[in-house]
Amino acid sequence: MSTRRIVLATQNAHKVAELRAILADVASELDLEVVGASDWADAPDVVEDEVSFEGNARLKAQALAAHTGLPAVADDSGLAVEVLGGAPGIFSARWAGRHGDDRANLDLLLAQLADVKDEHRAAAFVCAAVLALPDGTFRSTEGHLSGSLAREPKGTNGFGYDPVLVVEGDGRHAAELSAEEKNAISHRGKAFRALVPHLRELLG
C-alpha cells in the first residue's frame, strides 16, 4: 500500500519542518507523509474572516482539504492580553494596521499597556489547530503558553510578540528560549500534539 499524504495549510518551510517533527511519531504509525501547501501552486488563498482562532484555522483546513482531496491541518494563533479582554487576539499580526509589522505591533501594544501595573499584565499565546477531511469532517484543539508582558522587549529568537512575553514558571522572555525549548512548551506544539488522538481516530 502506498503512503498516504496529509497536507499542512502553510507555505512556510520552517513551520512545515516544525510540524513534521511534532507529528513524526503518529505519521510513521499511520504511514502518513506530511506535506506543505506549497506543493500545490494553486493552493487557495483563504480570507480569514472568522472571529476566533478556531474559526480561522477551520476555514483554512477545510478549504485546503476540499482543494487537494487530502486530509488537511491548519492553525491560527496570536496573543491574548487579559486586561485587553483577549486582544490583540485574531488581530495580533496586524494590530498596528499593517499585517506582519512585528515591531510596530509590539510598540503599539507596549504603549497601550504603559500605565498597567505589573500584576495586571497577564497574557498568553493561543493556538487553535484543526484537522479537516475532504468530506467536511473536522476536529479542533487549542494550546496556550501563559505568562506576563514585560515593559521592554528582550531576546533575539522567535518573532512577533516573543520579545515581550515572560514565560510563566521560567522567568525568561519567549525570545530568549532556544527553538527546542520553545517548541517543547509552545502553544502551537501543545495544540498539534493534542491533534494526535484525532489523527488516529479519523485516519487510523
C-alpha positions in Angstrom: 0.0 0.0 0.0 1.4 3.4 -0.9 2.0 6.1 1.7 -1.0 8.4 2.3 -0.5 12.2 2.5 -1.7 14.8 4.9 -1.2 18.5 3.9 -0.4 21.4 6.2 -2.0 24.7 5.4 1.2 26.7 5.4 3.7 27.9 2.7 6.4 28.4 5.4 9.1 25.8 5.1 10.3 26.3 8.7 6.7 25.7 10.0 6.3 22.6 7.9 9.6 21.2 9.3 8.5 22.1 12.9 5.1 20.4 12.5 6.6 17.4 10.7 8.7 16.9 13.8 5.7 17.2 16.2 3.7 14.8 14.1 6.6 12.4 13.2 5.6 9.5 15.5 1.9 9.4 14.5 2.8 9.9 10.8 5.1 6.9 11.0 2.4 4.9 12.9 -0.3 5.7 10.3 2.0 5.6 7.3 1.3 9.3 6.5 3.5 11.7 4.5 3.3 15.2 5.9 3.5 17.8 3.0 3.1 21.5 2.8 0.6 23.6 0.8 3.5 24.9 -1.3 3.3 21.5 -3.2 0.2 23.0 -4.9 0.9 26.1 -7.0 -2.9 26.9 -7.0 -3.5 26.3 -3.2 -6.4 28.5 -2.1 -5.6 31.9 -0.5 -8.2 31.9 2.2 -9.8 35.1 3.6 -9.6 34.7 7.4 -12.9 36.4 8.3 -14.0 34.4 11.3 -13.9 35.9 14.8 -11.9 33.2 16.6 -8.7 31.3 16.2 -10.6 28.1 15.8 -12.8 29.6 13.1 -10.0 30.9 11.0 -8.0 27.6 11.4 -11.1 25.7 10.3 -11.6 27.9 7.2 -8.0 27.2 6.1 -8.1 23.5 6.8 -11.4 22.8 5.1 -10.5 24.9 2.0 -7.3 23.0 1.6 -8.9 19.6 2.2 -11.6 20.4 -0.4 -9.0 21.7 -2.9 -6.5 18.8 -2.6 -8.8 15.9 -1.7 -6.5 15.1 1.2 -6.8 15.4 5.0 -5.5 18.9 5.9 -4.3 20.5 9.1 -4.2 24.3 9.7 -3.6 26.6 12.7 -4.3 30.1 13.7 -2.6 31.8 16.6 -2.0 35.1 18.4 -1.5 36.9 21.7 -4.4 37.3 24.2 -3.9 40.0 26.8 -6.1 39.7 29.9 -6.6 43.4 30.6 -7.5 44.0 26.9 -10.2 41.4 27.1 -8.3 38.9 25.0 -7.0 41.4 22.4 -5.0 41.6 20.1 -6.3 38.0 19.6 -7.1 37.3 16.0 -5.7 40.7 15.0 -2.3 40.1 16.5 -0.4 40.1 13.2 -2.0 43.4 12.2 -2.5 45.2 15.5 -0.8 48.3 14.3 -2.6 48.4 11.0 -0.2 46.6 8.6 -0.1 42.8 8.5 3.2 41.4 9.7 4.9 44.6 11.0 6.2 42.9 14.2 8.0 45.9 15.6 5.0 48.3 15.1 2.6 45.8 16.6 4.9 45.3 19.7 5.5 49.1 20.2 1.8 49.9 20.0 0.9 47.1 22.5 3.5 48.3 25.0 2.3 51.9 24.6 -1.3 50.8 25.3 -0.2 49.0 28.4 2.2 51.6 29.7 0.1 52.5 32.7 -1.0 49.0 33.6 0.6 47.7 36.8 2.8 44.6 36.6 0.3 42.4 38.4 -2.3 43.1 35.8 -0.2 42.3 32.7 -1.1 38.6 32.3 -1.1 37.3 28.7 -0.9 34.1 26.8 -0.1 32.9 23.3 -3.0 30.9 22.0 -3.1 28.5 19.1 -6.0 26.6 17.6 -5.3 23.7 15.3 -7.8 22.0 13.0 -7.8 18.7 11.2 -10.2 18.6 8.3 -11.2 15.8 5.9 -12.4 16.4 2.3 -16.0 15.3 3.3 -16.2 18.3 5.8 -15.5 16.3 9.0 -13.1 18.2 11.3 -11.6 18.2 14.7 -10.1 21.1 16.6 -7.7 21.6 19.5 -6.2 24.5 21.4 -2.9 25.2 23.1 -1.7 28.0 25.4 1.7 29.4 26.5 1.0 31.6 29.5 3.0 34.4 31.0 3.0 38.2 31.6 4.0 41.1 29.5 7.3 42.8 30.2 7.8 46.6 29.7 10.7 46.2 27.3 11.5 43.6 24.7 14.3 41.2 25.3 15.9 38.3 23.3 16.6 37.7 19.7 14.9 34.4 19.0 11.4 33.9 17.8 9.2 36.6 16.2 6.1 38.6 16.8 5.4 39.3 20.4 8.0 36.7 21.7 10.4 39.5 23.0 7.8 40.8 25.5 6.1 37.6 26.9 7.8 36.5 30.1 7.1 32.8 30.2 5.2 31.6 33.3 7.4 29.4 35.6 10.5 30.2 33.6 11.2 34.0 34.0 12.8 34.4 30.6 11.2 36.2 27.7 10.0 33.8 25.0 12.5 35.3 22.6 15.3 34.2 25.0 14.3 30.5 24.6 16.1 28.3 22.1 13.9 26.8 19.3 13.9 23.4 21.0 12.9 24.9 24.4 10.1 26.9 22.9 8.8 24.0 20.7 8.6 21.8 23.8 6.2 24.2 25.6 4.7 26.4 22.9 1.1 27.0 22.3 1.5 25.6 18.7 3.3 22.5 19.9 0.6 21.8 22.5 -2.3 22.3 20.0 -0.7 20.0 17.4 0.2 17.3 19.9 -3.4 17.4 21.1 -4.5 16.6 17.5 -2.7 13.3 17.5 -5.7 11.3 19.0 -7.9 12.8 16.3 -5.5 11.8 13.6 -5.6 8.2 14.9 -9.5 8.4 15.1 -10.1 9.7 11.6 -7.1 8.4 9.7 -6.1 5.2 11.5 
